[in-house]
Amino acid sequence: MGREAFLARVKQAAEQGRAYRIEHQILPTDVGYVGVTGDLCAKLAQEIDAVGGIATIVESREQAREVLAGYLVEAAAKSALCWNHTVLDHLNISDFLLNRDVICVDYQSLIDSDQHQRRLVQLACDIGITSVDVAIAETGTLLMCHRPTQERVASLLPPMHVAIVEQSQIVPDLLDAFQILHERGGQNLPSNITLITGPSKTGDIELQLTTGVHGPGKWRVIIIR
């Protein structure tokens, strides 16, 4: 492609991109809270579906286990990279995986491995299973504070990421999530906090969207009322 043709395509792509610019508006002083109201579980699920994920609302932990079992089959999972988290403890995730011949890979199972071996095991996992710190209903976003037993790689390395969210973890909007972090105090926050909205996506200069390049291509969220 010649220089002029290349620049023409850049110009065309830039013009197309300007069609999606965000226009900032100053809200009147009498406008109050504008976050999500009503059924936060339903709103969270709706937004997750809208950004390319698949959300399933269940009424019990037993139903959550049934849905998760289906995702293990979909992922043809031989091993799962898991968080240590109270929500997963409620599901008895270790025995759940063991009964389905899926190896549970977590912090404790890798603590005696060197860094190279640990990374090889993590890279070989077929599915990542986590919970969240906060789920934001307005945008379908999962906020995760990463710690030694709740590593970032669980939501990044495997081709499928499944997050299990309880209703008590859902907040209406991002400001509510920030308020929770503020209440915990800066000294109690980890060095890495991730906001996940949809499966991994990237777009090139021609506005061609590709899924699953820099992370999981399949993003599933199980919401327990």
C-alpha positions in Angstrom: 0.0 0.0 0.0 1.3 3.4 -1.0 1.8 6.3 1.4 -1.1 8.3 0.1 -3.5 5.4 0.3 -2.4 4.5 3.8 -2.9 8.1 5.0 -6.3 8.2 3.3 -7.4 5.1 5.2 -6.1 6.6 8.5 -8.2 9.7 7.8 -11.3 7.7 7.0 -10.9 5.6 10.2 -10.4 8.8 12.2 -13.6 10.3 10.8 -15.5 7.2 11.6 -14.2 7.2 15.1 -15.3 10.8 15.7 -18.9 9.6 15.3 -18.6 7.9 18.7 -17.1 10.8 20.6 -18.5 11.4 24.1 -20.1 14.8 24.6 -19.7 16.0 28.2 -22.6 17.8 29.6 -22.8 19.9 32.8 -25.7 18.6 35.0 -28.0 21.1 36.6 -27.3 21.6 40.3 -30.7 20.1 41.3 -29.9 16.7 39.7 -29.4 14.1 42.4 -28.2 10.5 42.2 -28.6 9.1 38.7 -27.3 5.5 39.3 -29.2 2.3 38.7 -32.3 1.6 40.8 -34.5 -1.5 41.1 -33.3 -5.0 40.5 -29.5 -4.8 40.6 -29.1 -8.5 39.7 -31.2 -8.1 36.5 -29.5 -4.9 35.5 -26.0 -6.4 36.0 -27.0 -9.4 33.9 -28.4 -7.2 31.2 -25.2 -5.1 30.9 -22.9 -8.2 31.0 -24.8 -9.6 28.1 -24.6 -6.3 26.3 -20.8 -6.1 26.4 -20.3 -9.6 25.1 -20.4 -11.8 28.2 -23.1 -14.3 29.3 -24.7 -13.8 32.6 -26.9 -16.3 34.4 -29.0 -15.4 37.5 -29.6 -18.3 39.9 -31.6 -18.5 43.1 -29.3 -20.7 45.1 -25.7 -22.0 45.4 -26.8 -25.4 44.2 -28.1 -23.9 41.0 -24.8 -22.0 40.7 -22.9 -25.3 40.9 -25.1 -26.7 38.1 -24.4 -23.8 35.8 -20.7 -23.9 36.6 -20.7 -27.7 35.8 -22.0 -26.8 32.3 -19.2 -24.3 31.8 -16.6 -26.9 32.8 -18.0 -29.1 30.0 -18.0 -26.2 27.5 -14.4 -25.5 28.3 -13.5 -29.2 28.2 -11.7 -28.3 31.4 -8.9 -30.6 32.8 -7.7 -28.0 35.2 -9.1 -24.8 36.7 -7.2 -21.7 38.0 -9.1 -20.7 41.1 -9.2 -17.9 43.7 -9.3 -18.6 47.4 -12.5 -16.6 48.3 -15.4 -17.0 50.7 -17.9 -17.1 47.8 -16.1 -20.0 46.3 -15.7 -21.6 49.7 -19.5 -21.5 50.0 -19.7 -23.6 46.8 -17.1 -26.0 48.2 -15.2 -25.5 44.9 -12.3 -27.8 45.6 -14.5 -30.9 46.1 -16.8 -29.7 43.3 -13.9 -29.8 40.9 -12.5 -33.0 42.3 -15.8 -34.8 41.8 -15.6 -33.8 38.1 -12.0 -34.9 37.6 -10.9 -31.3 37.2 -7.6 -30.3 38.9 -8.0 -27.2 41.2 -5.0 -24.9 40.8 -4.9 -22.3 43.4 -2.4 -20.4 45.6 -1.9 -23.2 48.1 -1.3 -25.8 45.4 1.5 -23.7 43.9 3.1 -22.3 46.9 6.0 -24.7 46.9 6.6 -24.4 43.1 9.3 -22.1 41.6 8.1 -19.2 39.5 8.8 -21.0 36.2 6.9 -24.1 37.1 4.0 -22.1 38.6 3.6 -20.1 35.4 3.6 -23.3 33.3 0.8 -24.8 35.4 -1.2 -21.6 35.3 -0.9 -21.3 31.5 -2.1 -24.8 31.0 -5.4 -24.2 32.8 -8.6 -24.4 30.7 -10.8 -22.2 32.8 -10.4 -19.4 35.5 -12.9 -19.3 38.4 -13.0 -16.2 40.5 -15.4 -14.1 42.6 -15.2 -10.3 42.7 -14.8 -7.5 45.3 -17.6 -5.5 43.7 -19.9 -5.9 40.7 -21.2 -2.6 39.1 -24.7 -3.0 37.8 -24.7 0.2 35.7 -22.0 -1.0 33.3 -21.7 -4.8 33.9 -18.3 -4.3 35.3 -16.4 -6.5 37.8 -14.0 -4.8 40.1 -11.2 -7.1 41.5 -8.6 -6.3 44.1 -5.8 -8.7 43.5 -3.9 -10.4 46.4 -1.6 -13.4 46.7 -4.6 -15.8 47.0 -6.7 -13.9 44.4 -4.3 -13.4 41.6 -5.0 -11.4 38.5 -3.9 -14.3 36.2 -7.1 -16.3 37.0 -9.1 -13.8 35.0 -6.5 -13.3 32.3 -4.7 -16.5 31.3 -7.4 -19.2 30.7 -9.5 -19.0 27.6 -12.7 -18.9 29.7 -13.2 -16.8 32.8 -16.1 -17.6 35.1 -16.9 -15.1 37.9 -19.3 -16.0 40.6 -21.1 -13.0 42.2 -23.4 -12.9 45.2 -26.1 -10.2 45.3 -24.5 -8.6 48.4 -21.4 -7.8 46.2 -23.4 -5.7 43.6 -23.5 -1.9 43.8 -25.5 0.5 41.5 -22.6 2.4 39.9 -18.9 3.2 39.8 -19.2 5.9 42.5 -20.6 3.4 44.9 -17.7 1.0 44.2 -15.1 3.8 44.8 -16.9 4.6 48.1 -16.4 1.0 49.2 -12.7 1.2 48.3 -12.4 4.6 50.2 -14.0 3.1 53.3 -11.5 0.3 53.3 -8.7 2.9 53.5 -5.8 3.5 51.2 -3.4 1.5 53.3 -5.6 -1.6 52.9 -5.8 -1.6 49.1 -3.6 -3.8 47.0 -1.2 -2.5 44.4 -3.4 -3.8 41.6 -7.1 -3.3 41.0 -8.8 -4.5 37.8 -12.0 -3.4 36.2 -13.3 -6.0 33.8 -16.2 -5.1 31.4 -16.7 -7.9 28.8 -14.4 -10.5 27.3 -10.9 -9.4 26.0 -11.3 -7.2 23.0 -9.0 -5.2 20.8 -9.5 -3.1 17.7 -7.1 -2.1 14.9 -6.9 1.2 12.9 -9.5 -0.2 10.5 -12.0 -0.6 13.4 -12.0 -4.4 13.1 -12.9 -5.8 16.6 -11.2 -9.0 17.7 -12.1 -11.0 20.8 -9.8 -13.0 23.0 -6.5 -11.7 21.9 -5.1 -10.4 25.2 -7.2 -12.5 27.6 -10.2 -14.8 27.8 -12.5 -14.9 24.7 -15.3 -16.4 26.8 -16.6 -14.4 29.8 -19.3 -15.9 32.0 -20.8 -14.5 35.2 -23.0 -16.4 37.6 -25.1 -14.2 39.8 -26.6 -15.7 43.0 -29.6 -13.8 44.4 
